[in-house]
Amino acid sequence: MIHAQRCRRVFELYAFVSITVAVWCAAGALGVQAPYDVPATHERQCVPTGEIPPGVARTIAVNWRHPFATGEYDIVGSVSEPGDDRQAIELAHIVMPHTPTMATAVVFNRNANAPQSAVLCLDASAE
């Protein structure tokens, strides 16, 4: 009787380990990835520029929420300004190269008399 129970427990342990190993191997073979492991193909990020002094350019960094596979992606940017003095802040250029996790752009305050602020938006696409 004791021998039969011991054999049954050994068999149950063997079955449990075998099934666990099989599931683990199948998940690896099927390439199952968690959603956060999948590289982004498109991302839009908007960040405030903060107050930029008159006639000054500022470099703004944008950190992507979902990293790209490489730094090889296209970016289109824009700035939007509140208030009456629109078009004082302009997107001068996007800094090259990009990293998978971050891009930077230079914005310029064309207003020579007053500090201005805006929101910088970057759209990136790896397709």
Phi and psi in degrees as GROMACS dihedral restraints (atoms count N, CA, C in turn):
[ dihedral_restraints ]
;  ai    aj    ak    al  type     phi  dphi    fc
    3     4     5     6     1   -66.1    20    10
    4     5     6     7     1   -40.1    20    10
    6     7     8     9     1   -62.9    20    10
    7     8     9    10     1   -39.2    20    10
    9    10    11    12     1   -66.4    20    10
   10    11    12    13     1   -41.1    20    10
   12    13    14    15     1   -66.9    20    10
   13    14    15    16     1   -40.4    20    10
   15    16    17    18     1   -63.8    20    10
   16    17    18    19     1   -42.0    20    10
   18    19    20    21     1   -64.1    20    10
   19    20    21    22     1   -39.8    20    10
   21    22    23    24     1   -65.2    20    10
   22    23    24    25     1   -40.9    20    10
   24    25    26    27     1   -67.6    20    10
   25    26    27    28     1   -38.8    20    10
   27    28    29    30     1   -63.0    20    10
   28    29    30    31     1   -43.0    20    10
   30    31    32    33     1   -64.1    20    10
   31    32    33    34     1   -42.3    20    10
   33    34    35    36     1   -62.8    20    10
   34    35    36    37     1   -42.5    20    10
   36    37    38    39     1   -64.3    20    10
   37    38    39    40     1   -43.9    20    10
   39    40    41    42     1   -61.0    20    10
   40    41    42    43     1   -43.7    20    10
   42    43    44    45     1   -64.6    20    10
   43    44    45    46     1   -42.9    20    10
   45    46    47    48     1   -62.1    20    10
   46    47    48    49     1   -47.5    20    10
   48    49    50    51     1   -63.7    20    10
   49    50    51    52     1   -42.4    20    10
   51    52    53    54     1   -62.8    20    10
   52    53    54    55     1   -44.3    20    10
   54    55    56    57     1   -66.5    20    10
   55    56    57    58     1   -41.8    20    10
   57    58    59    60     1   -61.5    20    10
   58    59    60    61     1   -45.5    20    10
   60    61    62    63     1   -64.4    20    10
   61    62    63    64     1   -41.0    20    10
   63    64    65    66     1   -63.4    20    10
   64    65    66    67     1   -43.8    20    10
   66    67    68    69     1   -65.8    20    10
   67    68    69    70     1   -42.3    20    10
   69    70    71    72     1   -62.2    20    10
   70    71    72    73     1   -44.7    20    10
   72    73    74    75     1   -66.6    20    10
   73    74    75    76     1   -40.3    20    10
   75    76    77    78     1   -64.4    20    10
   76    77    78    79     1   -40.9    20    10
   78    79    80    81     1   -63.1    20    10
   79    80    81    82     1   -40.6    20    10
   81    82    83    84     1   -67.7    20    10
   82    83    84    85     1   -41.3    20    10
   84    85    86    87     1   -68.5    20    10
   85    86    87    88     1   -33.7    20    10
   87    88    89    90     1   -81.7    20    10
   88    89    90    91     1    -6.6    20    10
   90    91    92    93     1    69.7    20    10
   91    92    93    94     1    34.9    20    10
   93    94    95    96     1   -68.2    20    10
   94    95    96    97     1   125.6    20    10
   96    97    98    99     1  -123.6    20    10
   97    98    99   100     1   146.4    20    10
   99   100   101   102     1   -71.6    20    10
  100   101   102   103     1   153.4    20    10
  102   103   104   105     1   -56.4    20    10
  103   104   105   106     1   -33.3    20    10
  105   106   107   108     1   -75.3    20    10
  106   107   108   109     1   -10.2    20    10
  108   109   110   111     1   -87.0    20    10
  109   110   111   112     1   -12.8    20    10
  111   112   113   114     1   -81.1    20    10
  112   113   114   115     1   122.1    20    10
  114   115   116   117     1   -64.4    20    10
  115   116   117   118     1   145.7    20    10
  117   118   119   120     1   -71.8    20    10
  118   119   120   121     1   150.1    20    10
  120   121   122   123     1  -114.6    20    10
  121   122   123   124     1   -19.6    20    10
  123   124   125   126     1  -150.3    20    10
  124   125   126   127     1   139.2    20    10
  126   127   128   129     1  -151.4    20    10
  127   128   129   130     1   141.9    20    10
  129   130   131   132     1  -123.4    20    10
  130   131   132   133     1   129.5    20    10
  132   133   134   135     1  -135.8    20    10
  133   134   135   136     1   133.5    20    10
  135   136   137   138     1  -121.5    20    10
  136   137   138   139     1   134.5    20    10
  138   139   140   141     1  -136.8    20    10
  139   140   141   142     1   146.3    20    10
  141   142   143   144     1   -72.7    20    10
  142   143   144   145     1   145.0    20    10
  144   145   146   147     1   -82.0    20    10
  145   146   147   148     1   -18.6    20    10
  147   148   149   150     1    77.6    20    10
  148   149   150   151     1   176.2    20    10
  150   151   152   153     1   -78.5    20    10
  151   152   153   154     1   124.7    20    10
  153   154   155   156     1  -107.0    20    10
  154   155   156   157     1   125.2    20    10
  156   157   158   159     1   -61.3    20    10
  157   158   159   160     1   159.6    20    10
  159   160   161   162     1   -56.9    20    10
  160   161   162   163     1   132.1    20    10
  162   163   164   165     1    68.6    20    10
  163   164   165   166     1    18.2    20    10
  165   166   167   168     1  -112.0    20    10
  166   167   168   169     1   143.8    20    10
  168   169   170   171     1  -102.2    20    10
  169   170   171   172     1   145.9    20    10
  171   172   173   174     1  -135.0    20    10
  172   173   174   175     1   139.3    20    10
  174   175   176   177     1   -91.8    20    10
  175   176   177   178     1   126.4    20    10
  177   178   179   180     1  -115.0    20    10
  178   179   180   181     1   129.7    20    10
  180   181   182   183     1   -97.8    20    10
  181   182   183   184     1   139.9    20    10
  183   184   185   186     1  -121.1    20    10
  184   185   186   187     1   120.5    20    10
  186   187   188   189     1   -95.7    20    10
  187   188   189   190     1   125.6    20    10
  189   190   191   192     1   -74.4    20    10
  190   191   192   193     1   138.1    20    10
  192   193   194   195     1   -68.4    20    10
  193   194   195   196     1   -35.6    20    10
  195   196   197   198     1  -122.9    20    10
  196   197   198   199     1   109.8    20    10
  198   199   200   201     1   -60.7    20    10
  199   200   201   202     1   149.4    20    10
  201   202   203   204     1   -83.8    20    10
  202   203   204   205     1   164.1    20    10
  204   205   206   207     1   -67.3    20    10
  205   206   207   208     1   -38.3    20    10
  207   208   209   210     1  -140.1    20    10
  208   209   210   211     1  -179.5    20    10
  210   211   212   213     1   -86.0    20    10
  211   212   213   214     1     6.6    20    10
  213   214   215   216     1   -91.5    20    10
  214   215   216   217     1    87.5    20    10
  216   217   218   219     1  -148.6    20    10
  217   218   219   220     1   157.3    20    10
  219   220   221   222     1   -92.8    20    10
  220   221   222   223     1   144.5    20    10
  222   223   224   225     1  -128.5    20    10
  223   224   225   226     1   136.6    20    10
  225   226   227   228     1  -121.0    20    10
  226   227   228   229     1   133.3    20    10
  228   229   230   231     1  -127.3    20    10
  229   230   231   232     1   160.9    20    10
  231   232   233   234     1  -154.9    20    10
  232   233   234   235     1   161.1    20    10
  234   235   236   237     1  -124.9    20    10
  235   236   237   238     1   144.5    20    10
  237   238   239   240     1  -126.6    20    10
  238   239   240   241     1   137.6    20    10
  240   241   242   243     1  -120.5    20    10
  241   242   243   244     1   139.3    20    10
  243   244   245   246     1   -83.7    20    10
  244   245   246   247     1   164.7    20    10
  246   247   248   249     1    87.2    20    10
  247   248   249   250     1  -170.2    20    10
  249   250   251   252     1   -86.7    20    10
  250   251   252   253     1   -26.3    20    10
  252   253   254   255     1   -91.3    20    10
  253   254   255   256     1    60.8    20    10
  255   256   257   258     1   -72.6    20    10
  256   257   258   259     1   157.7    20    10
  258   259   260   261     1    70.3    20    10
  259   260   261   262     1    19.9    20    10
  261   262   263   264     1   -82.1    20    10
  262   263   264   265     1   -36.9    20    10
  264   265   266   267     1   -95.5    20    10
  265   266   267   268     1   129.7    20    10
  267   268   269   270     1  -128.2    20    10
  268   269   270   271     1   151.9    20    10
  270   271   272   273     1   -81.3    20    10
  271   272   273   274     1   109.2    20    10
  273   274   275   276     1   -73.2    20    10
  274   275   276   277     1   -54.3    20    10
  276   277   278   279     1  -168.9    20    10
  277   278   279   280     1   163.3    20    10
  279   280   281   282     1   -98.6    20    10
  280   281   282   283     1   129.7    20    10
  282   283   284   285     1   -75.0    20    10
  283   284   285   286     1   134.9    20    10
  285   286   287   288     1  -108.9    20    10
  286   287   288   289     1   150.0    20    10
  288   289   290   291     1   -83.8    20    10
  289   290   291   292     1   168.4    20    10
  291   292   293   294     1   -96.8    20    10
  292   293   294   295     1   162.9    20    10
  294   295   296   297     1  -110.8    20    10
  295   296   297   298     1   166.6    20    10
  297   298   299   300     1   -61.1    20    10
  298   299   300   301     1   -23.0    20    10
  300   301   302   303     1  -109.7    20    10
  301   302   303   304     1    -9.2    20    10
  303   304   305   306     1  -153.9    20    10
  304   305   306   307     1   149.5    20    10
  306   307   308   309     1  -136.4    20    10
  307   308   309   310     1   154.4    20    10
  309   310   311   312     1  -129.7    20    10
  310   311   312   313     1   151.1    20    10
  312   313   314   315     1  -139.5    20    10
  313   314   315   316     1   152.3    20    10
  315   316   317   318     1  -105.4    20    10
  316   317   318   319     1   126.5    20    10
  318   319   320   321     1  -115.5    20    10
  319   320   321   322     1   148.6    20    10
  321   322   323   324     1  -128.9    20    10
  322   323   324   325     1   134.8    20    10
  324   325   326   327     1   -91.9    20    10
  325   326   327   328     1   106.0    20    10
  327   328   329   330     1   -77.6    20    10
  328   329   330   331     1   -14.7    20    10
  330   331   332   333     1   -72.7    20    10
  331   332   333   334     1   119.0    20    10
  333   334   335   336     1   -85.5    20    10
  334   335   336   337     1    -3.9    20    10
  336   337   338   339     1  -113.7    20    10
  337   338   339   340     1   -24.0    20    10
  339   340   341   342     1  -141.2    20    10
  340   341   342   343     1   148.2    20    10
  342   343   344   345     1   -69.3    20    10
  343   344   345   346     1   148.9    20    10
  345   346   347   348     1  -134.1    20    10
  346   347   348   349     1   159.4    20    10
  348   349   350   351     1  -136.9    20    10
  349   350   351   352     1   158.9    20    10
  351   352   353   354     1  -156.2    20    10
  352   353   354   355     1  -177.0    20    10
  354   355   356   357     1  -119.3    20    10
  355   356   357   358     1   124.2    20    10
  357   358   359   360     1   -94.8    20    10
  358   359   360   361     1   127.6    20    10
  360   361   362   363     1  -118.9    20    10
  361   362   363   364     1   130.1    20    10
  363   364   365   366     1  -119.7    20    10
  364   365   366   367     1   131.8    20    10
  366   367   368   369     1  -110.8    20    10
  367   368   369   370     1   121.7    20    10
  369   370   371   372     1  -117.6    20    10
  370   371   372   373     1   141.7    20    10
  372   373   374   375     1  -141.7    20    10
  373   374   375   376     1   131.0    20    10
  375   376   377   378     1   -97.8    20    10
  376   377   378   379     1     6.1    20    10
